[in-house]
Amino acid sequence: MVNPRLMTTATDRDVEIVEVAPRDGLQNDPALLSTDQKVGLINRCVASGIRRIEVASFVNPKRVPQMADAEAVLAALPNKAEVPDLAASWIGLVLNARGFERARQTQVDEINLVVMVTDTFSEKNQGMSTEAAIATVEDVVPLAKAAGVKTSVTMSASFGCPYEGEVPIGRVADIAGRLAQTGVGEIAVADTIGVAVPRDVSRRIAAVMETVDAVPLRVHVHNTRNTGYASALAAYEAGVRILDSSLGGIGGCPFAPRATGNIATEDLVFALERSGINTGLDLDSLISASDWLGEQLGRPTPGLVAKAGPFPS
């Protein structure tokens, strides 16, 4: 029987949190969690009120062995056909049409594509130029729409590249505009290496908003240089209403040198709620889930709220 906490009625939220720990969090972790452990993590996220979760990555398992059990994870999650009131959306990362074909054979609700905004990073991460990555989005989005699968695309290294350094705002805005024209359902502006600061977030989001028309924006920031939470709050102030985070603050890009650390979901929720921004999430449940995740990984997670506790207690 499915835990009733996995089902919920609609909740008004000021901001939507997309949980990335099961994919972006674990993909670069030295601990290889079992399929059952991953499913346990996902179910705990849903029980905390999270409704969109990156659960798997349909990429070459030789390059990212932590994601080799993508199909098994999806098969082990609560079945939407059997639990129609399950208020959760499973997201799978795909990099090409082959990855999409794998994903659509599962109960994935959404796919997330990736475009690196610099050519050097794109070649190292995906083995293709930025132009080729945009062409992949153009090819896959229609396939996903025909299959009834929602789409999003993450623009990685939008705030800085580990190989080329500063990334011009104009290039980011131009690529965002071109991606919007593919018909993709959502665009995520990502600080893959954790170099963003609030002023830069405000300027880049404003520039991107001018090129994407009505396509919703999401922001994905890392806390590599301890500016992630300030950047996430700046994104909200700039008008973004969808933010990525990772339970416990685990994760990082395996193809970006020293790119440690997503922002922790529980820390982000604390900062937002204390700022009067409703997330609809249960902080106590997130803290419990973060503690559990640390036990599975065999070490404490980087998040701080789980250690300090909520306030007021």
Buried (B, 14 or more C-beta within 10 A) or exposed (E): EBEEBBBBEEEEBBBBBBBBBBBBBBBBBEEEBEBEBBBBBBBBBBBBBBBBBBBBBBBBEEBBEBBBBBBBBBEBBBEBEEBEEBBBBBBBBBBBEEBBBBBBEBBBBBBBBBBBBBBBBBBBBBEBBBEBBBBBBBBBBEBBBEEEBBBBBBBBBBBBBBBEEEBEBEEBBBBBBBBBEBBBBBBBBBBBBBBBBBEBBBEBBEBBBEBBEEBBBBBBBBBBBEBBBBBBBBBBBBEBBBBBBBBBBBBBBEBBEEBBBBBBBBBBBBBBBEEEBEBBBBBEBBBBBBBBBBEBBEEBBBBEBBEEEBEEE
